[in-house]
Amino acid sequence: MKVKWGPAAGLVAIAGALALGGTAFVRNLTPYLPFAEARTFQGTVQVMGGLDKTSVSNKGGVLHFTLVEKGTNERLPVVFRHTMPSNFLLAIEITAIGRWENDQFAADRLLVKCPSKYQGTETKSYGGR
């Protein structure tokens, strides 16, 4: 009598893929934290704040700037060792993804929120009036 392994092997492969995908998902989660907690967290986090435009320095391909936390006005020095995003100086809010090291937040990625081109424009009604 021959044993059919096809369905069992398929279920094992699916279970393995789900387990691998689940662990990769959990490993890549990066929580948003307030500045105070980001300074003590061991690992990668996301912090969000307004850009202090007077603090921006871009020398030798290393971008230094300060984020200001909404509500607390706490300041966080950030270093970003990559090319400055093209819309960086227009930013109204920046999310930095990285970790606290050497008394500064070392960002691996920056997400820049710029003012909407529709901000401040009049809202029109198209309801047939």
Secondary structure, 3 states (H helix, E strand, C coil): CCCCCHHHHHHHHHHHHHHHHHHHHHHCCCCECCHHHHCCCCCCEEEEEEEEEEEEEEECCEEEEEEECCCCCCEEEEEECCCCCCCHHHCCEEEEEEEEECCEEEEEEEEEECCCCCCCCCCCCCCCC
